[in-house]
Amino acid sequence: MPSFTTNKLYRSVLLLGSAWTLFLSSTLHAQNVAIAHCQGTCPSYFSSLSATRANVVVHNLYAAGLNGDTGLADWVAYQLTKQAIGVASLLPRFWQPDELVRLSGIEELAEAETLGFSLAEISSGGNPYGGFNEPLGNVEERVRLAPMTSFAKTPYWRELNNLSNMVSMPTPLRRGPWLQLEQTLNQIVSEENSLGVISGPLFLIDQGLSTSINSANLNPAAYFKVVIADSGIAAFVFSQGISQAGRFCEYQADLEQIELMSGLDLFPESNPVQSKQLLSELGCS
């Protein structure tokens, strides 16, 4: 159980993100809403149609942009701080509906039969990092875009089990470069200042999510993660077929490349540059 001092400090670090839980429509772009998880301004869609249909949920630990057709996350943004990182091995990992999505009136993503799996089926998988109850040979698992270990010391860790934080990912990638990068970021933050992260799935151009919605269409072709520091950013793209033995540094990418593939302007009010200092801290120099 975290101490009162730790909780108070962590709340102050999160700023608006921890002040309350919000549900926002992307159509409210005329209003200036500062969200700490997004470094002030959250990603926006290049397509006006996508922007109109999409919604944003803001929890204590993360903000997520939900696709208007599937209800699944197009991006998740969060802040890493030293005070929040902890051991998460014993924390329950059962998926749960996002209450903000439920209260908003959006079709509940996990309960829609068209998604190809039910909430009960998702929950039976238990710990996505252990996979003890996953069928042998099932290489597709669902993981958290905002990782549990990065927030295990906060009283809000249960939020990370929300389905708005979920994405499907092959086991070799999940246990390999993706997990390596998460662990490296936690190590950097445990020694230095906080970092921001924006992460999400990438789909093929001919794999539009506005087509028939089923489990096959919901498997991304790749995944992105952009790390934000005071000195600039470091960006990575991981394809589905990456080996577990791969090193995350091998998959550096340009921000423009990620924005083109995702259809998102990740930093609508700024133009961050690649940081050699951050890449060096990550061991990628």
Summary of the structure (lengths in Angstrom):
residues: 285
radius of gyration: 17.6
end to end distance: 38.2
largest distance: 50.4
contacts: 900
relative contact order: 0.15
helix: 33%
strand: 22%
